[in-house]
Amino acid sequence: VGSPNSATVNISDSAPLTQPTVTVTATDPSASENESNNGEFTITRTGSTSSSLSVSYTVGGTASNGVDFPLLGGSVIIPAGSSSASIGVYPVGDEIKEPAETVVLTIQSGSGYQVGSSNSATVKIVDIN
């Protein structure tokens, strides 16, 4: 074996790995108690849809999660082949006269995606009593 007897090879990927950006909008921002008028959030991702993507979120606002509407679990899966997933807000009617309440959904940081600038949206629930 002659000189030099070793070599260094550097392997680089010319295309950086880009994570999808995830955003939320209130696609139906108004809901009502005691009617079939439900609210809806839509979580949308950019980029490849070749695999499913689990997106974490928190729920806040003046309406109570699990009381004023059925419990929202804190994550949604955008299925493979799709660029979005919907989260319904189905108000629970009661006989209590109350002011309008809000449901605020905020996307949280998670694995496999980055949070876009539209990371929070609001659905308003009105009382029709």
Summary of the structure (lengths in Angstrom):
residues: 129
radius of gyration: 22.0
end to end distance: 91.5
largest distance: 92.0
contacts: 325
relative contact order: 0.32
helix: 0%
strand: 43%
